[in-house]
């Protein structure tokens, strides 16, 4: 197996779990400040330099800011945050106050990236939102890159083709390959823009045992059994399979990983060091060529 020094620099520590209970497989809840600090420290020592948070992630910004300050790395870290969906994105004062609050929580003077948290906010881009965000970048210097978090390939393509948007965050994994099939990654490469892949574990679902799946979600069992069969046959762990796929399939993308414990992060880093063969990636693509949206979209899990 191939191991590359500093390969973890493509990883981004997602911090939603540091600010609230997040993910279907979360058994430990929101970690305390000491555990959060240990997680951030381990990430930093493993060459992870980017951290993803959001105004809507509970206490995430404040906790991350505390950890970075305690470790003395605030000015070296690259932080991405997202606008709260509930604020008026066309209100300059409200947007400035929200950004200033984020910077205060994070104890930093600028963000590496500032993302719209919902794809439908792109509809407001030509109504003044684009100009407002560009001013934050070009005039105030508070933000280096503007971006958006999307769910659909159509919105990803729209965002990539929008001037001044340089970051697009989207969900993708061994089951959810809608963006691959729509050539979103190729378009980003052509335009020189950066894709941040979230949900590599589909909020933890891909790592769960079938017996732990809630009764209301029994519809995911057939897919999980297929994953179980593959990992048993190959000797891989579920971590190896899920991370190995996104690492190989999206070579120019950043991969956002969230954890609740230091041990989870260490396990992710071990899996990240391993490389899947191209033939195995192609097999995974064929095996999961089509997966129904009810499985891919966590919003639909409770319906």
C-alpha positions in Angstrom: 0.0 0.0 0.0 1.3 3.4 -0.9 1.8 6.0 1.8 2.6 9.6 1.0 4.2 12.0 3.5 1.9 15.0 4.2 -0.9 13.4 2.2 -3.3 14.5 5.0 -2.9 18.1 3.8 -5.9 17.4 1.5 -8.0 16.7 4.5 -10.2 19.3 6.2 -11.4 18.9 9.8 -15.1 19.4 9.9 -16.2 20.8 13.3 -20.0 20.5 13.3 -19.6 17.7 15.9 -17.6 20.0 18.1 -20.6 22.4 18.5 -23.6 20.1 18.6 -24.8 16.5 18.4 -24.4 15.6 14.7 -24.7 12.5 12.6 -26.8 9.3 12.7 -23.9 7.3 14.2 -23.0 9.8 16.9 -23.0 7.9 20.2 -20.8 10.2 22.3 -22.6 13.5 21.8 -20.9 16.9 21.6 -17.3 16.5 23.0 -16.2 18.7 25.9 -13.5 21.4 25.4 -10.6 19.2 26.4 -11.6 16.5 23.9 -12.2 19.1 21.2 -8.8 20.6 21.8 -7.2 17.1 21.6 -9.0 16.6 18.3 -7.8 19.9 16.8 -4.3 19.3 18.1 -4.1 15.8 16.5 -5.4 17.2 13.2 -2.8 19.9 13.3 0.1 17.5 14.1 -1.1 15.4 11.2 -0.6 18.3 8.7 -4.3 19.2 8.5 -4.4 23.0 8.1 -8.0 23.7 7.1 -11.0 23.7 9.4 -14.7 23.8 8.4 -17.4 25.3 10.5 -20.6 27.3 10.2 -22.7 29.9 12.1 -25.5 27.3 12.3 -23.4 24.6 13.9 -24.3 25.4 17.5 -21.2 26.3 19.4 -18.8 25.1 16.7 -17.2 28.4 15.8 -16.7 29.4 19.5 -15.2 26.0 20.4 -12.9 25.9 17.3 -11.7 29.5 18.1 -11.0 28.5 21.7 -9.0 25.4 20.5 -6.9 27.2 17.9 -6.1 30.0 20.4 -5.1 27.6 23.1 -2.8 25.8 20.7 -1.3 29.1 19.4 -2.2 28.4 15.7 -5.0 30.8 15.0 -3.1 32.8 12.5 -1.7 29.8 10.7 -5.0 27.9 10.3 -7.2 28.3 7.3 -10.8 28.5 8.4 -14.0 28.2 6.4 -17.3 29.2 7.8 -20.8 29.5 6.4 -23.5 32.1 6.7 -26.5 31.3 8.9 -29.4 30.4 6.6 -31.9 32.5 8.6 -30.2 35.9 8.2 -31.2 38.4 5.5 -28.5 37.9 3.0 -29.4 41.1 1.2 -29.1 43.2 4.3 -25.6 44.6 4.4 -25.7 45.5 8.1 -27.0 42.0 9.1 -24.4 40.3 6.9 -21.5 42.4 8.3 -22.6 41.8 11.8 -22.9 38.0 11.2 -19.4 37.9 9.7 -17.9 40.0 12.5 -19.5 37.7 15.1 -17.9 34.7 13.3 -14.5 36.3 13.3 -15.0 37.2 17.0 -16.0 33.6 17.9 -13.1 32.2 15.9 -10.7 34.9 17.3 -9.2 35.5 13.9 -9.0 38.6 11.6 -10.1 36.9 8.3 -11.6 33.7 6.9 -10.0 31.5 4.2 -13.5 30.9 2.9 -17.0 32.2 3.6 -19.8 30.0 2.1 -23.5 30.4 1.6 -25.0 27.6 3.6 -27.9 26.9 1.2 -27.8 26.4 -2.5 -31.1 28.3 -3.0 -29.3 31.5 -1.9 -27.6 31.5 -5.3 -31.0 32.9 -6.5 -30.1 36.1 -4.7 -26.6 36.4 -6.2 -27.7 38.9 -9.0 -30.1 40.7 -6.7 -27.2 42.2 -4.7 -25.8 39.3 -2.7 -22.9 38.8 -5.1 -21.8 42.4 -4.9 -22.2 42.4 -1.1 -19.9 39.3 -0.8 -17.4 40.6 -3.3 -17.1 43.8 -1.2 -16.1 41.7 1.8 -13.3 40.1 -0.2 -12.0 43.1 -2.3 -12.5 46.0 0.0 -12.5 44.7 3.6 -10.1 41.8 3.3 -12.1 39.8 5.8 -12.6 36.9 3.4 -10.2 35.3 0.9 -12.6 33.1 -1.0 -16.4 33.1 -1.5 -18.2 29.9 -1.9 -21.4 27.9 -1.4 -22.5 24.6 0.1 -24.8 22.8 -2.4 -26.7 19.5 -2.5 -27.6 19.2 -6.2 -25.3 18.9 -9.2 -27.3 21.6 -11.0 -26.5 24.1 -8.3 -22.9 23.0 -8.2 -22.5 23.7 -11.9 -24.3 27.1 -11.5 -22.0 28.0 -8.7 -18.9 27.0 -10.5 -19.9 29.1 -13.5 -20.6 32.2 -11.2 -17.9 34.8 -11.2 -16.2 35.4 -7.8 -17.2 32.0 -6.4 -14.1 29.9 -6.0 -15.2 27.2 -3.5 -18.0 24.7 -3.8 -18.8 22.3 -1.0 -20.9 19.2 -1.9 -21.7 15.7 -0.7 -20.1 12.7 -2.4 -19.2 9.2 -1.5 -19.2 5.6 -2.7 -23.0 5.7 -2.8 -23.6 9.3 -3.9 -21.9 9.8 -7.2 -24.3 12.3 -8.8 -21.7 15.0 -9.0 -19.2 12.6 -10.7 -21.8 11.7 -13.3 -22.6 15.3 -14.0 -18.9 16.1 -14.5 -18.8 18.6 -11.7 -15.3 17.7 -10.7 -14.0 18.0 -14.2 -15.7 21.4 -14.6 -14.1 22.6 -11.4 -10.6 21.5 -12.6 -11.2 23.3 -15.9 -12.2 26.6 -14.2 -9.5 26.4 -11.5 -12.0 26.2 -8.7 -11.9 24.1 -5.6 -14.3 21.4 -4.6 -14.7 20.5 -0.9 -16.3 17.0 -0.5 -18.4 16.5 2.6 -20.3 13.4 3.7 -17.7 10.9 2.8 -19.3 8.6 5.4 -22.9 9.8 4.6 -23.2 11.2 8.2 -21.7 8.0 9.6 -24.2 5.6 7.9 -21.5 3.9 5.8 -19.6 2.9 8.9 -22.5 1.5 10.9 -23.4 -2.1 11.5 -26.8 -3.2 10.1 -28.0 -4.1 13.6 -27.6 -0.5 14.7 -29.7 1.0 12.0 -32.9 2.6 13.4 -36.2 0.8 12.6 -37.4 3.7 10.5 -34.4 3.3 8.2 -34.5 -0.4 7.4 -34.6 0.6 3.7 -30.8 1.1 3.8 -30.0 -2.5 4.9 -29.6 -4.0 1.3 -27.0 -1.4 0.4 -25.2 -1.8 3.8 -25.1 -5.6 3.2 -23.4 -5.1 -0.1 -20.8 -2.9 1.5 -20.3 -5.5 4.2 -19.8 -8.2 1.5 -17.1 -6.1 -0.3 -15.1 -5.3 2.8 -15.1 -8.9 4.0 -14.0 -10.1 0.6 -11.2 -7.6 0.2 -10.0 -7.4 3.8 -10.6 -3.6 3.9 -12.3 -1.9 6.8 -15.4 0.3 6.1 -13.2 3.3 6.8 -10.6 2.2 4.3 -13.3 1.6 1.6 -15.1 4.9 2.1 -12.1 7.1 2.5 -10.0 5.3 -0.1 -12.8 5.9 -2.7 -13.1 9.6 -2.2 -9.3 10.0 -2.1 -8.8 8.2 -5.4 -12.0 9.2 -7.2 -11.6 13.0 -6.5 -7.8 13.6 -6.6 -8.0 17.4 -6.7 -10.7 17.8 -4.1 -10.4 18.6 -0.4 -12.1 16.1 1.9 -14.0 17.3 4.9 -14.1 14.9 7.8 -15.9 15.4 11.1 -15.3 13.4 14.3 -16.5 13.3 17.8 -13.4 11.7 19.4 -9.6 11.8 18.9 -9.7 8.0 18.3 -12.1 8.5 15.3 -9.7 11.0 13.8 -6.7 8.7 14.3 -8.6 5.9 12.6 -9.5 8.2 9.7 -5.9 9.2 9.3 -4.8 5.6 9.2 -7.3 4.8 6.5 -6.4 7.9 4.6 -2.8 6.6 4.3 -4.0 3.6 2.4 -4.6 3.8 -1.3 -7.2 1.8 -3.2 -6.3 0.5 -6.7 -7.9 2.0 -9.7 -9.6 -1.3 -10.5 -11.2 -1.5 -7.1 -12.5 2.1 -7.5 -14.0 1.1 -10.8 -15.6 -1.9 -9.3 -17.2 0.3 -6.6 -18.6 2.5 -9.2 -20.2 -0.4 -11.0 -21.5 -1.9 -7.7 -23.2 1.3 -6.7 -24.1 2.7 -10.1 -27.5 3.8 -8.9 -28.7 4.4 -5.3 -32.1 5.8 -4.6 -32.3 9.4 -3.3 -34.1 8.3 -0.1 -30.8 6.7 1.0 -28.5 9.6 -0.3 -30.4 12.4 1.3 -30.4 12.5 5.1 -33.3 14.9 5.1 -35.5 12.1 3.8 -34.4 9.6 6.5 -37.0 10.6 9.0 -39.9 10.8 6.5 
